[in-house]
């Protein structure tokens, strides 16, 4: 374990924002992580995983701790109906884990292909895509208490998962570091979820009549790549905003003025409206402001075209929020953590 000084965080965040950490250390085991957390001469600490769900706005005058815990372990492999239980350490790349599952014919997360970030941050916002959420395959997670420096296990019930939400964003915010996540996946008798978005259409284009989990993943990857920019080419953090959940009364009012407004039922009284549709309808899609802007193919994605700073992106996000509120009377929240 070696603490470095004055390190650029540009390679460690998918937005590609070039800010510096006064001190930086990458930890690959829990013992080192505990030792680093105990360092009293570095009281100001920032935890960093895959850097995919954050927007850095300034240099960090403290110690950045890069969580680099690796390892995938099959805990139990029952019969066809029981499925398989897999424990994955927090520093594993999420998409690489999805590919590993597909290679082993373990099903349940194929719809979550190509989501950026690491496994350890996935439960925090209950990542989801194309009709599937992390909570659907989540068994438990282990987390290190920043207070006691002990490991606690959180069950699915403990995590209080909601739409892009969990206990780690609320009452337990800033109190734990997730060190591993345990999943319950299927074997052979996979339940495919292909009715959301354009998956079925894409499978038809592929000429697939009896899709496998591998086929579903390929379709999802194709759809995502056709809509979303690769962070290695254009800095971004995927979807910047959450899809707002609004009352049916408000939706009916909006539908009177915008007949084509899409929605997804949440309950008897609420519906979810795509934030991307609202942003595109407001005229933001494809707009560019120098080195930053909104992606030309997906209005949900704010991008860094080169040398934008975090404050530029924040300013743009606030302009979008203000405009959406004025035009539709709908509030949209940032999904990305602004630091």
N, C-alpha and C positions, 0 to 999 in steps of 0.2 A: 504494500500500500504506500503510494507516494503522492503527497500533496504538491500540486503544481501551482505556479503563480501567473497571473495575467493571461488567462486562456480565453480565446475567442469561443463563444458559444454558437457561432454560426453553423458548425457541423452537427450540433446537438439539438437543433430545433427545425422542424420542417418548413417553417415560414422563411428560414434563411436570414433571420435578423442578426446583424453583426453587432453584438454587444459582448462585453468582456466580463469574466468572473475574476475577482481579485484572487480567489483561491479555488482550486478544482481538484477533486479526487474521484476516481472510479472504483467502486467496491464490488467484489465478485463473490463474497460470502457474508453470512450474517454476523460472524464474529467481528470482521473488519467494520461492518456497518455499525455495530454497537460501539466499537472503539471510537469511530469517527464522531458518532453522536455525543459521546461523552467528552469531547474536546472542549474544555472551558475557554481556551484562548480563541475559539471561533464561535462566538455566541450567535452570530447571524448566519443561518444555514438555509439553503434552498435545495429541495429534492428534485431530481431530474430523471425521468425515465426515457421514453422514446422521443419526447419533445414534440409530439404530434398534436397535442390539444392545448397548446399554450402560445401566447403572444408576448414576447419579451419587449419591454418598452424602454429599458435603460440598463446601464452597466450594473452588475450586482456586487456590492461592496461587502462581500462575505465569502463563505465557503459553499460552492455548489457540489452536491453529492450526487454522482451519476450512479443510479441503481443498475448494476450489470450482473445480476444473479441469473445463472444459466442452468438449464436442465429440464428434461421431460421424463416422467416416470409413470409407467402403467401400474396403478395401485391394485386393481382387480379386473379380471376379465371373465365375466360369468358366461352363461349360455346366451343364445341368440336373443332371448327376451330380456335378460338382465342388463345387457349392454356392457360398456367398458368405463372404468373410472380412471381418470388421468390427472396427475398432479404436475403442474407446470410452473417453473420459477418465474419470477416477475420480470426478469430482464430479457426473456425470450421475445423475439419479434412476433407480433400477432399473426401476420400473414404467413410467415414461415411455419408457425404452428398449425395453421389451417392446412397448408400443403402437406405437412407431416401426417395429419389426420386423414387426408384424402388418399395419400399413399398407402396408409394402413386400412383403408376402407372403414374409417370411423365417421359416422354421420351426425349432423346436427348444427354444424357451424359453416357449412358450405355457402350459405347466403351471406356470411360475414367475410367473404374473401376480399382481399385487397384493402381492408380498413387499415390505415396507418397506425403506428404506435406499438407499444409493448403490452404483453399480457397483464402485467401488474397494474396498469392504469385502466384496463378494460372494465372492471367492476365499478370503478368510481363513477363513471357516467353511464353505466349499463349500456354499452355500445350496441347499436342495432342497425339493421339494413334489410330491406326487401322482406318485411314481415317477420323477421326473427330478431330476438334480443338476447343478450348474454344470459339474462336470468333464466331463459328457457333451457339452458344446458348447465347452469351453475349448480354446483354441489356445496362448496364452501371455499373460504379463502383464509390464509394465515396472514396475520399482520403484526408487525412489531410496534409495541406501544412506545411512543416517544417519551412518555413519563416514566414508566417502570422498566423499560428496556426488556420486556418479556413478550413472548409470542402468544397471541390470542387467536382462537379460531372463530370465524364469523360464519354462521349458517345462512342459508338463503333468507330465512325469516329475519335474522339479525340485520341483514343488509338493507331491508326495506326498499327494494328496488321500485323505481317508477320510470316514467319516460325520461331518458337521459339523466337519471337521478339515482342516488343511493344515500345511505346513511353517511357515507364518506364525504358527501358534499353538504351535509347538514350538521347533525349533532356530533358526529365524529370527525368533522373537518379539521385537518391539521393535527390530529392526535395519533395517527398510525401511519406506518409504511407497509403497504401490502407486499409480502415477500413471496407468496405463491398462491395459485388459484387451482382448485380441483373441479374438474368437469365430469359430467355424466353424459356419455355419447352412445349412439346406437351402433350395433353391428348387424350387417346384412339386412335386417328388416327396417330399412330407413323410411322415415316419414318425410317426404319431400314437401317443401313449401314453395310452390312455383306460381302462385296466383297473384303475387304482388308485383306491381310495376310491369316491366317489359320482359320478364323472365320467360314466360310461355311463348311470347312472340319470338324471342331470340332463339329458343330451343327449336321452334318450327323452322326458322331460317337455317339452323344448323342441320335440319333433317332428322332430328332426334324424336322418335316416337315413344320410346320407353326410357326416359332419362335416368341416369345414375346420379349420385351425389357429385361425381366428377364432372358430369355434363352441366349440372346446375352451377357449379363453381365457375366453369368456363364461360357460361352465359353471363353470370354476374360480373366476372372480370372484364368481359368485352363491353358490357354496358357501362361499367364504371370508367374504363379507360376512354370510352367514347365521349364521356361527359365531364370527367374530372381530370385536372392537370396532374402530371407526375411531379411530386414535390422535389425530385432530383433535377427537374428541368425548370419548373416555375414554383417559387416559394408559396406554400399555402398550408392550411391546416384542415383541409376537407371542408365539411359544412361548418360555416362560422356561426350560424344561428339555429336555434331549435325551431321545430315546426310548432306554431302556437296552437293551443287548445282553447277554443272559444265556445260560447253558448250557442245553442241552436237558434235562439232568437236573433242574435247578432249575425249568425250565418245566413238566416233567411233574409235579413235586411240587405246583406251584401249581395245575395243571390238576385235580388230585385234589380240591382244595378250592374252586376257582373254574372250573367247567366252561365258562363263557362268556368266559374270558380270550382275547383275540385275540393273534395273533402273525404275524410275517413271517420266513421263513427267511433266514438270513444265510450260513450254511455248514452242513456236515453236523453240526456240534456246537453251533451257536449259533442263537438266534432273537432277533428284536427284538420287544419288547413296548411298546405305546403307553403313554408316561408319563401321558398324559391319562386313560387308563382306570384306571390305578393310583390317581391322585389323586382321580378321581371315586368310585372304589370305597371310598376311605378317608374319603369324606364331605366333601371340601373344596369341591366344585363349587358356586359361587354364594355361598359364605360371605363375609361382609363384616365387616371390623373397622374401624369408623369410616370414615376416608377411603381405605382400601385393602382389597383382598381378591382373591378368585378370580372370574373372570368367570362369569356365570350360564349361558353357552352353551358355554364351552370351558374345561375344567379346567386346560389347559396355560398359560393366560394369566393372569398376575398383573396387577392393574390399580391405577391411581391415580385415585380418583374425584374428586379435587379438590386437596387441599393436603397429601397424604402426603409424607413425606420418604423418601430412599433407604434409611435404616436401617430404617424400617417394613417396606419390601418385603423387605429382606435377612432380617429377623427372621421374616417369614412364610415365606420360601423355606426357611429352616433347619428350621422347624417341620414343613413338608411333607416334607422329606427325611428327617427323623428318624422321622416317622410311617410313611412308605413302607418304610423299612428295618425297622422293628419289625413291621409287619403282613405284609410279603411277603419280607423278607430280600433286597430289591433296592435297590441304590444308584442314585439318579438324580442326574445332574450338571446344573448350571446351564449353559444355552447362552449366556446373557447375560453380558457382561463387567461385573464390579462394580468401580467406581472410587471 
